[in-house]
């Protein structure tokens, strides 16, 4: 059984200084699970520098006020502190919020270019369509 999938992208989140911010709110639709892939690399030829802490937050509204958003911990994988080029993949199950976004906290003279790919889907009622 092929699950219903909704793939969204949050491309080119540029980090060029110390900042605390977030990517765009992504609507999960009717999905129950999420696989999030975050790629991080140089920004326009400037190598990744400093440290940027990544996390996932969920909310039932799209307003960007921090009081509307709650930290969500992946059930598989961990969100990294970006200090060099690379990528991470995490899985979040039993999604409780309608919207999710990537939060980033960059310290000092941080530089990076982030891209997030949100793969929302439903676990189907099947013996071989389970999260491993």
DSSP file (Angstrom, degrees, kcal/mol; ACC not computed):
  #  RESIDUE AA STRUCTURE BP1 BP2  ACC     N-H-->O    O-->H-N    N-H-->O    O-->H-N    TCO  KAPPA ALPHA  PHI   PSI    X-CA   Y-CA   Z-CA
    1    1 A X              0   0    0      0, 0.0     2,-0.6     0, 0.0   123,-0.2   0.000 360.0 360.0 360.0 130.9    0.0    0.0    0.0
    2    2 A X        -     0   0    0      3,-0.0     3,-0.1     1,-0.0   127,-0.0  -0.843 360.0-133.4 -95.6 123.7    1.4    3.4   -0.9
    3    3 A X        -     0   0    0     -2,-0.6     2,-0.3     1,-0.1   120,-0.1  -0.329  27.5 -96.3 -72.4 156.7    0.6    6.1    1.6
    4    4 A X        -     0   0    0    118,-0.1   118,-1.0    -2,-0.0     2,-0.4  -0.590  50.1-160.2 -67.6 130.7   -0.7    9.5    0.7
    5    5 A X  E     -A  121   0A   0     -2,-0.3     2,-0.4   116,-0.2   116,-0.2  -0.898  21.8-172.4-120.8 147.2    2.3   11.8    0.6
    6    6 A X  E     -A  120   0A   0    114,-2.7   114,-2.9    -2,-0.4     2,-0.6  -0.930  11.7-169.5-135.7 109.8    2.7   15.5    0.8
    7    7 A X  E     +A  119   0A   0     -2,-0.4     2,-0.3   112,-0.2   112,-0.2  -0.900   9.7 174.0-108.0 123.1    6.2   16.8    0.0
    8    8 A X  E     -A  118   0A   0    110,-2.8   110,-3.1    -2,-0.6     2,-0.4  -0.881  14.8-149.1-123.6 155.7    7.0   20.4    0.7
    9    9 A X  E     -A  117   0A   0     -2,-0.3     2,-0.5   108,-0.2   108,-0.2  -0.968  13.6-165.2-129.4 145.1   10.2   22.3    0.6
   10   10 A X  E     -A  116   0A   0    106,-3.0   106,-2.2    -2,-0.4     3,-0.3  -0.847  32.4-168.4-123.3  89.6   11.6   25.3    2.5
   11   11 A X  E     +     0   0A   0     -2,-0.5   104,-0.2   104,-0.2   103,-0.1  -0.507  47.7   7.6 -92.5 151.1   14.5   26.3    0.3
   12   12 A X  E     +     0   0A   0      1,-0.2     2,-0.9    -2,-0.2    -1,-0.2   0.932  57.0 179.2  50.0  67.9   17.4   28.7    0.9
   13   13 A X  E     -A  114   0A   0    101,-3.1   101,-2.7    -3,-0.3     2,-0.4  -0.865  22.6-152.7 -88.9 105.3   17.2   29.7    4.5
   14   14 A X  E     -A  113   0A   0     -2,-0.9     2,-0.5    99,-0.2    99,-0.2  -0.689  15.1-168.4 -90.6 130.2   20.2   32.0    4.6
   15   15 A X  E     +A  112   0A   0     97,-3.1    97,-2.1    -2,-0.4    28,-0.1  -0.974  23.2 151.3-116.5 118.8   22.1   32.5    7.8
   16   16 A X        +     0   0    0     -2,-0.5     2,-0.3    95,-0.2    95,-0.1   0.322  65.1   9.8-128.8   4.5   24.6   35.3    7.7
   17   17 A X  S    S-     0   0    0     92,-0.1     2,-0.3     2,-0.0    -1,-0.2  -0.957  99.6 -54.2-166.4 176.3   24.8   36.5   11.3
   18   18 A X  S    S+     0   0    0     -2,-0.3     2,-0.3    90,-0.2    89,-0.2  -0.504  73.8 142.8 -64.5 127.6   23.7   35.7   14.9
   19   19 A X  E     -E  106   0B   0     87,-1.2    87,-3.3    -2,-0.3     2,-0.4  -0.988  46.8-143.4-162.0 156.8   19.9   35.3   14.8
   20   20 A X  E     +E  105   0B   0     -2,-0.3     2,-0.2    85,-0.2    85,-0.2  -0.988  49.8 124.4-124.5 119.6   16.9   33.3   16.1
   21   21 A X  E     -E  104   0B   0     83,-2.4    83,-2.6    -2,-0.4     2,-0.3  -0.841  43.3-123.6-156.2-171.5   14.3   32.7   13.5
   22   22 A X  E     -E  103   0B   0     -2,-0.2    81,-0.2    81,-0.2     3,-0.1  -0.983  17.1-117.2-147.6 157.8   12.2   30.1   11.7
   23   23 A X        -     0   0    0     79,-2.8     3,-0.1    -2,-0.3     2,-0.0  -0.108  59.1 -58.2 -79.1-173.6   11.4   28.8    8.3
   24   24 A X        -     0   0    0      1,-0.1     2,-0.3    77,-0.1    78,-0.3  -0.339  58.0-102.4 -69.5 148.1    8.0   28.9    6.7
   25   25 A X        -     0   0    0     37,-0.2     2,-0.5    76,-0.1    76,-0.2  -0.571  36.1-150.7 -70.4 129.4    5.0   27.1    8.4
   26   26 A X  E     -F  100   0B   0     74,-3.1    74,-1.8    -2,-0.3     2,-0.5  -0.918   6.9-137.3-109.1 124.1    4.4   23.8    6.6
   27   27 A X  E     -F   99   0B   0     -2,-0.5    72,-0.2    72,-0.2    71,-0.1  -0.697   8.3-160.5 -83.9 119.9    0.8   22.5    6.6
   28   28 A X    >   -     0   0    0     70,-2.6     3,-1.8    -2,-0.5     2,-0.2   0.632  17.7-162.4 -75.7 -13.6    0.7   18.7    7.3
   29   29 A X  T 3   -     0   0    0     69,-0.4    -1,-0.2     1,-0.2   -23,-0.0  -0.513  67.8 -26.3  65.1-129.5   -2.8   18.2    5.9
   30   30 A X  T 3  S+     0   0    0     -2,-0.2    -1,-0.2    90,-0.1    -2,-0.1   0.268 101.7 134.0 -99.8  10.9   -4.1   14.9    7.1
   31   31 A X    <   -     0   0    0     -3,-1.8    91,-0.2     1,-0.1     3,-0.1  -0.200  38.3-169.6 -63.7 151.3   -0.6   13.3    7.6
   32   32 A X  S    S+     0   0    0     89,-1.5    63,-2.1     1,-0.1    62,-0.5   0.540  70.2  40.8-112.5 -16.7    0.3   11.4   10.8
   33   33 A X  E     -B  121   0A   0     88,-2.7    88,-2.3    60,-0.2     2,-0.4  -0.914  61.9-160.5-135.1 158.9    4.0   11.1   10.2
   34   34 A X  E     -BC 120  92A   0     58,-2.5    58,-2.9    -2,-0.3     2,-0.5  -0.996  10.5-165.0-143.6 133.2    6.9   13.2    8.9
   35   35 A X  E     -BC 119  91A   0     84,-2.1    84,-2.2    -2,-0.4     2,-0.5  -0.986  20.7-165.7-112.4 119.1   10.3   12.6    7.6
   36   36 A X  E     -BC 118  90A   0     54,-2.6    54,-2.4    -2,-0.5     2,-0.5  -0.917   6.8-169.2-110.3 125.8   12.3   15.8    7.6
   37   37 A X  E     -BC 117  89A   0     80,-2.2    80,-2.9    -2,-0.5     2,-0.5  -0.964   3.5-169.7-113.0 126.8   15.5   16.2    5.7
   38   38 A X  E     -BC 116  88A   0     50,-2.7    50,-2.0    -2,-0.5     2,-0.4  -0.975   1.7-165.9-119.7 123.4   17.7   19.3    6.3
   39   39 A X  E     -BC 115  87A   0     76,-3.0    76,-2.2    -2,-0.5     2,-0.4  -0.864   6.9-172.7-103.6 139.4   20.6   20.1    4.0
   40   40 A X  E     +BC 114  86A   0     46,-2.9    46,-2.8    -2,-0.4     2,-0.2  -0.998  18.6 133.6-137.7 135.9   23.2   22.6    5.1
   41   41 A X  E     -B  113   0A   0     72,-1.7    72,-2.0    -2,-0.4    -2,-0.0  -0.824  52.8 -34.1-157.4-167.8   26.1   24.1    3.1
   42   42 A X        -     0   0    0     -2,-0.2     2,-0.7    70,-0.2     5,-0.2  -0.218  50.7-127.8 -63.7 151.2   28.0   27.2    2.1
   43   43 A X  B >  S-J   46   0C   0      3,-2.4     3,-2.1     1,-0.2    -1,-0.1  -0.894  80.0 -34.0-103.3 107.3   26.1   30.4    1.6
   44   44 A X  T 3  S-     0   0    0     -2,-0.7    -1,-0.2     1,-0.3     3,-0.1   0.871 127.4 -40.7  49.8  45.7   27.0   31.9   -1.9
   45   45 A X  T 3  S+     0   0    0      1,-0.3     2,-0.6    -3,-0.1    -1,-0.3   0.346 112.0 119.6  89.0  -7.6   30.5   30.6   -1.7
   46   46 A X  B <   -J   43   0C   0     -3,-2.1    -3,-2.4     1,-0.0    -1,-0.3  -0.836  67.0-120.5 -93.1 122.2   31.1   31.4    1.9
   47   47 A X        -     0   0    0     -2,-0.6     2,-0.1    -5,-0.2    -4,-0.1  -0.116  35.4 -86.4 -59.6 154.5   31.9   28.3    3.9
   48   48 A X        +     0   0    0     -8,-0.1     2,-0.3    62,-0.1    64,-0.2  -0.424  60.7 172.8 -59.9 132.3   29.7   27.2    6.8
   49   49 A X  E     +G  111   0B   0     62,-2.0    62,-1.8    -2,-0.1    35,-0.1  -0.932  33.8  12.6-142.2 163.4   30.9   28.9    9.9
   50   50 A X  E    S-     0   0B   0     -2,-0.3     2,-0.4    60,-0.2    58,-0.1  -0.299  92.0 -67.0  70.1-154.4   29.9   29.4   13.6
   51   51 A X  E     -G  107   0B   0     56,-0.7    56,-2.5     2,-0.0     2,-0.5  -0.992  39.7-172.0-141.4 132.8   27.2   27.2   15.1
   52   52 A X  E     -GH 106  82B   0     30,-1.7    30,-3.5    -2,-0.4     2,-0.5  -0.984  15.1-147.0-126.0 119.8   23.5   27.0   14.3
   53   53 A X  E     -GH 105  81B   0     52,-2.8    52,-2.2    -2,-0.5     2,-0.3  -0.748  16.3-157.4 -89.2 127.2   21.2   25.0   16.5
   54   54 A X  E     +G  104   0B   0     26,-2.0     2,-0.3    -2,-0.5    50,-0.2  -0.791  18.9 160.1-105.2 147.3   18.3   23.4   14.6
   55   55 A X  E     -G  103   0B   0     48,-2.0    48,-2.9    -2,-0.3     2,-0.4  -0.969  32.9-120.9-154.7 166.4   15.0   22.2   16.0
   56   56 A X  E     -GI 102  72B   0     16,-0.6    16,-2.8    -2,-0.3     2,-0.3  -0.923  26.4-172.8-112.7 137.6   11.4   21.5   14.9
   57   57 A X  E     -GI 101  71B   0     44,-2.2    44,-2.2    -2,-0.4     2,-0.3  -0.954   6.0-155.3-129.3 151.4    8.4   23.3   16.3
   58   58 A X  E     +GI 100  70B   0     12,-2.7    12,-2.4    -2,-0.3     2,-0.3  -0.901  16.1 163.1-125.8 154.9    4.6   22.7   15.9
   59   59 A X  E     -G   99   0B   0     40,-2.2    40,-2.9    -2,-0.3    39,-0.5  -0.972  41.2-131.3-158.8 163.4    1.5   24.9   16.2
   60   60 A X  S    S+     0   0    0      8,-0.4     2,-0.3    -2,-0.3     9,-0.1   0.333  95.7  51.3-102.3   4.6   -2.1   25.0   15.2
   61   61 A X  S    S-     0   0    0      7,-0.3    38,-0.1     2,-0.1    37,-0.0  -0.938  75.5-135.7-133.7 158.5   -1.7   28.6   13.8
   62   62 A X        +     0   0    0     -2,-0.3   -37,-0.2   -37,-0.1     7,-0.0   0.535  62.0 124.1 -93.3  -5.8    0.8   30.1   11.4
   63   63 A X        -     0   0    0      1,-0.1    -2,-0.1     5,-0.1     5,-0.1  -0.272  60.9-137.5 -56.2 139.4    1.5   33.2   13.3
   64   64 A X        +     0   0    0      3,-0.1    -1,-0.1     4,-0.0     5,-0.1   0.505  59.8 126.5 -84.2  -3.8    5.2   33.5   14.0
   65   65 A X    >   -     0   0    0      1,-0.2     3,-2.2     2,-0.1     4,-0.4  -0.318  65.3-130.8 -55.1 131.5    5.0   34.7   17.6
   66   66 A X  G >  S+     0   0    0      1,-0.3     3,-1.2     2,-0.2    -1,-0.2   0.765 103.6  67.6 -59.9 -25.7    7.1   32.3   19.7
   67   67 A X  G 3  S+     0   0    0      1,-0.2    -1,-0.3     3,-0.0    -2,-0.1   0.700  95.6  57.5 -67.7 -17.6    4.3   31.8   22.2
   68   68 A X  G <  S+     0   0    0     -3,-2.2    -8,-0.4    -5,-0.1     2,-0.3   0.630  97.4  75.5 -84.0 -14.5    2.3   30.0   19.4
   69   69 A X    <   -     0   0    0     -3,-1.2     2,-0.4    -4,-0.4   -10,-0.2  -0.792  59.2-162.3-112.0 143.2    5.0   27.3   18.8
   70   70 A X  E     -I   58   0B   0    -12,-2.4   -12,-2.7    -2,-0.3     2,-0.1  -0.966  28.6-110.7-122.9 135.0    6.0   24.3   20.8
   71   71 A X  E     -I   57   0B   0     -2,-0.4     2,-0.4   -14,-0.2   -14,-0.3  -0.390  31.2-157.8 -62.9 138.6    9.2   22.3   20.5
   72   72 A X  E     -I   56   0B   0    -16,-2.8   -16,-0.6    -2,-0.1     2,-0.5  -0.986   5.5-144.9-123.0 126.7    8.7   18.8   19.0
   73   73 A X        -     0   0    0     -2,-0.4     5,-0.1   -18,-0.1   -18,-0.0  -0.794  20.2-122.2 -94.0 126.1   11.2   16.1   19.6
   74   74 A X        -     0   0    0     -2,-0.5    18,-0.2     1,-0.1     3,-0.1  -0.329   8.1-145.6 -60.8 145.7   11.8   13.6   16.7
   75   75 A X  S    S+     0   0    0     16,-1.7     2,-0.4     1,-0.3    17,-0.2   0.676  90.1  32.8 -86.6 -17.5   11.2   10.0   17.6
   76   76 A X  B    S+D   91   0A   0     15,-1.6    15,-2.6     1,-0.0    -1,-0.3  -0.986 116.9   5.9-138.5 129.0   14.0    8.8   15.3
   77   77 A X  S    S-     0   0    0     -2,-0.4     2,-0.3    13,-0.2    13,-0.1  -0.104  74.4-105.0  88.4 168.2   17.2   10.9   14.7
   78   78 A X        -     0   0    0     11,-0.2     2,-0.4    -5,-0.1    11,-0.1  -0.969  21.2-114.5-133.7 149.3   18.3   14.1   16.3
   79   79 A X        -     0   0    0     -2,-0.3     2,-0.1   -25,-0.1    -2,-0.0  -0.702  43.1-139.6 -81.6 132.1   18.5   17.7   15.1
   80   80 A X        -     0   0    0     -2,-0.4   -26,-2.0   -27,-0.1     2,-0.6  -0.276  13.2-116.6 -90.3 170.4   22.1   18.8   14.9
   81   81 A X  E     -H   53   0B   0    -28,-0.2     2,-0.5    -2,-0.1   -28,-0.3  -0.966  40.4-130.9 -98.3 119.3   24.1   21.9   15.6
   82   82 A X  E     +H   52   0B   0    -30,-3.5   -30,-1.7    -2,-0.6     3,-0.1  -0.616  52.0 141.3 -79.9 118.5   25.4   23.0   12.2
   83   83 A X  S    S+     0   0    0     -2,-0.5     2,-0.3     1,-0.3    -1,-0.2   0.392  70.9  16.3-130.1  -8.0   29.1   23.6   12.2
   84   84 A X  S    S-     0   0    0    -35,-0.1    -1,-0.3   -37,-0.0   -35,-0.1  -0.949  96.6 -68.9-155.7 168.2   30.0   22.2    8.7
   85   85 A X  S    S+     0   0    0     -2,-0.3     2,-0.3   -37,-0.1   -44,-0.2  -0.320  78.4  94.9 -62.6 147.4   28.3   21.2    5.5
   86   86 A X  E     -C   40   0A   0    -46,-2.8   -46,-2.9     2,-0.0     2,-0.3  -0.987  57.1-105.1 165.3-158.3   26.2   18.1    5.7
   87   87 A X  E     -C   39   0A   0     -2,-0.3     2,-0.3   -48,-0.2   -48,-0.2  -0.975  14.0-155.1-155.6 164.0   22.6   16.9    6.2
   88   88 A X  E     -C   38   0A   0    -50,-2.0   -50,-2.7    -2,-0.3     2,-0.4  -0.989   3.0-158.3-142.6 150.6   20.3   15.3    8.7
   89   89 A X  E     +C   37   0A   0     -2,-0.3     2,-0.3   -52,-0.2   -52,-0.2  -0.998  16.2 175.9-129.8 128.1   17.2   13.2    8.5
   90   90 A X  E     -C   36   0A   0    -54,-2.4   -54,-2.6    -2,-0.4     2,-0.4  -0.918  18.9-142.0-129.2 157.6   14.7   12.9   11.3
   91   91 A X  E     -CD  35  76A   0    -15,-2.6   -16,-1.7    -2,-0.3   -15,-1.6  -0.966  10.2-168.6-120.2 135.4   11.3   11.1   11.7
   92   92 A X  E     -C   34   0A   0    -58,-2.9   -58,-2.5    -2,-0.4     2,-0.2  -0.993  11.1-165.6-123.7 126.8    8.4   12.5   13.7
   93   93 A X        +     0   0    0     -2,-0.4   -60,-0.2   -60,-0.2     3,-0.2  -0.691  61.3  22.1-110.0 161.6    5.4   10.2   14.4
   94   94 A X  S    S-     0   0    0    -62,-0.5    -1,-0.2    -2,-0.2   -61,-0.2   0.929  80.6-146.2  50.6  58.1    1.9   10.9   15.7
   95   95 A X        -     0   0    0    -63,-2.1    -1,-0.2    -3,-0.2   -62,-0.0  -0.319  21.0-176.3 -59.4 126.9    1.8   14.5   14.6
   96   96 A X        +     0   0    0     -3,-0.2     2,-0.3    -2,-0.1    -1,-0.1   0.566  59.1  63.7-103.3 -12.9   -0.2   16.6   17.0
   97   97 A X  S    S-     0   0    0      1,-0.1   -37,-0.2     2,-0.0   -69,-0.1  -0.753  70.3-136.9-113.4 159.7   -0.1   20.0   15.3
   98   98 A X  S    S+     0   0    0    -39,-0.5   -70,-2.6    -2,-0.3   -69,-0.4   0.805  89.4  39.9 -81.1 -31.8   -1.4   21.3   12.0
   99   99 A X  E     -FG  27  59B   0    -40,-2.9   -40,-2.2   -72,-0.2     2,-0.3  -0.911  62.6-174.4-124.2 147.3    1.7   23.3   11.1
  100  100 A X  E     +FG  26  58B   0    -74,-1.8   -74,-3.1    -2,-0.3     2,-0.3  -0.974   5.0 178.6-135.0 149.3    5.5   22.6   11.6
  101  101 A X  E     - G   0  57B   0    -44,-2.2   -44,-2.2    -2,-0.3     2,-0.6  -0.978  32.3-109.5-146.6 163.1    8.5   24.8   10.9
  102  102 A X  E     - G   0  56B   0    -78,-0.3   -79,-2.8    -2,-0.3     2,-0.4  -0.824  32.0-159.0 -91.7 122.9   12.3   24.6   11.3
  103  103 A X  E     -EG  22  55B   0    -48,-2.9   -48,-2.0    -2,-0.6     2,-0.4  -0.839   9.3-170.9-101.2 141.7   13.6   26.8   14.0
  104  104 A X  E     -EG  21  54B   0    -83,-2.6   -83,-2.4    -2,-0.4     2,-0.5  -0.998  14.8-167.7-137.7 138.4   17.2   27.9   14.0
  105  105 A X  E     -EG  20  53B   0    -52,-2.2   -52,-2.8    -2,-0.4     2,-0.5  -0.957  13.5-167.4-124.7 109.0   19.4   29.7   16.5
  106  106 A X  E     -EG  19  52B   0    -87,-3.3   -87,-1.2    -2,-0.5     2,-0.3  -0.838   6.1-152.3-102.4 132.4   22.7   31.0   15.1
  107  107 A X  E     - G   0  51B   0    -56,-2.5   -56,-0.7    -2,-0.5     3,-0.1  -0.776  51.9 -29.5-103.0 146.1   25.4   32.2   17.4
  108  108 A X  E    S-     0   0B   0     -2,-0.3     2,-1.6     1,-0.2   -90,-0.2  -0.125 124.5  -8.0  56.3-141.7   28.1   34.8   16.6
  109  109 A X  E    S+     0   0B   0    -92,-0.2    -1,-0.2   -91,-0.1     2,-0.2  -0.450  86.8 168.6 -88.5  62.1   29.3   35.1   13.0
  110  110 A X  E     -     0   0B   0     -2,-1.6     2,-0.4    -3,-0.1   -60,-0.2  -0.505  13.2-175.6 -80.1 145.0   27.4   32.1   11.7
  111  111 A X  E     + G   0  49B   0    -62,-1.8   -62,-2.0    -2,-0.2     2,-0.3  -0.993  20.1 127.5-140.0 132.3   27.1   31.4    8.0
  112  112 A X  E     -A   15   0A   0    -97,-2.1   -97,-3.1    -2,-0.4     2,-0.5  -0.953  43.9-134.5-170.9 162.1   25.1   28.6    6.3
  113  113 A X  E     -AB  14  41A   0    -72,-2.0   -72,-1.7    -2,-0.3     2,-0.3  -0.978  29.9-164.8-126.2 115.2   22.4   28.0    3.7
  114  114 A X  E     -AB  13  40A   0   -101,-2.7  -101,-3.1    -2,-0.5     2,-0.4  -0.762  11.8-173.4-104.5 146.3   19.7   25.6    4.8
  115  115 A X  E     - B   0  39A   0    -76,-2.2   -76,-3.0    -2,-0.3     2,-0.4  -0.989   8.0-162.5-135.3 130.4   17.2   23.7    2.8
  116  116 A X  E     -AB  10  38A   0   -106,-2.2  -106,-3.0    -2,-0.4     2,-0.5  -0.936   5.2-163.2-116.1 133.4   14.4   21.6    4.4
  117  117 A X  E     -AB   9  37A   0    -80,-2.9   -80,-2.2    -2,-0.4     2,-0.6  -0.969   9.5-158.1-116.3 117.4   12.3   18.9    2.7
  118  118 A X  E     -AB   8  36A   0   -110,-3.1  -110,-2.8    -2,-0.5     2,-0.8  -0.857   7.2-172.3-100.0 114.2    9.2   18.0    4.5
  119  119 A X  E     -AB   7  35A   0    -84,-2.2   -84,-2.1    -2,-0.6     2,-0.3  -0.835   9.8-175.5-110.9  91.6    7.8   14.6    3.6
  120  120 A X  E     +AB   6  34A   0   -114,-2.9  -114,-2.7    -2,-0.8     2,-0.3  -0.681  14.4 151.9 -88.6 140.2    4.4   14.2    5.3
  121  121 A X  E     -AB   5  33A   0    -88,-2.3   -88,-2.7    -2,-0.3   -89,-1.5  -0.980  39.9-114.1-159.2 168.0    2.6   10.9    5.0
  122  122 A X        -     0   0    0   -118,-1.0     2,-0.5    -2,-0.3  -118,-0.1  -0.903  28.2-123.4-109.2 136.7    0.1    8.6    6.7
  123  123 A X        -     0   0    0     -2,-0.4     2,-0.1  -120,-0.1     7,-0.1  -0.687  34.3-139.3 -75.3 125.4    1.0    5.2    8.0
  124  124 A X        -     0   0    0     -2,-0.5     2,-1.8     5,-0.2     5,-0.2  -0.431  22.8 -99.9 -85.2 160.7   -1.3    2.7    6.3
  125  125 A X  S    S+     0   0    0     -2,-0.1     2,-0.3     3,-0.1    -1,-0.1  -0.609  80.3 117.4 -81.7  84.5   -3.0   -0.2    7.9
  126  126 A X    >   -     0   0    0     -2,-1.8     3,-0.7     3,-0.2    -2,-0.0  -0.993  69.3-128.2-151.5 148.4   -0.6   -2.9    6.7
  127  127 A X  T 3  S+     0   0    0     -2,-0.3     3,-0.2     1,-0.2    -1,-0.1   0.819 110.5  39.9 -68.4 -30.6    1.9   -5.3    8.2
  128  128 A X  T 3  S+     0   0    0      1,-0.2     2,-0.3    -3,-0.1    -1,-0.2   0.282  97.2  77.7-106.4  12.6    4.8   -4.2    6.0
  129  129 A X    <   +     0   0    0     -3,-0.7     2,-0.3    -5,-0.2    -5,-0.2  -0.500  69.3 123.4-114.7  61.3    4.2   -0.4    6.0
  130  130 A X        -     0   0    0     -2,-0.3     2,-0.4    -3,-0.2    -3,-0.0  -0.817  68.9 -99.4-119.4 159.6    5.5    0.4    9.5
  131  131 A X              0   0    0     -2,-0.3    -2,-0.1     1,-0.1   -38,-0.0  -0.655 360.0 360.0 -78.5 127.1    8.3    2.7   10.7
  132  132 A X              0   0    0     -2,-0.4    -1,-0.1     0, 0.0    -2,-0.0   0.408 360.0 360.0-100.2 360.0   11.5    0.8   11.3
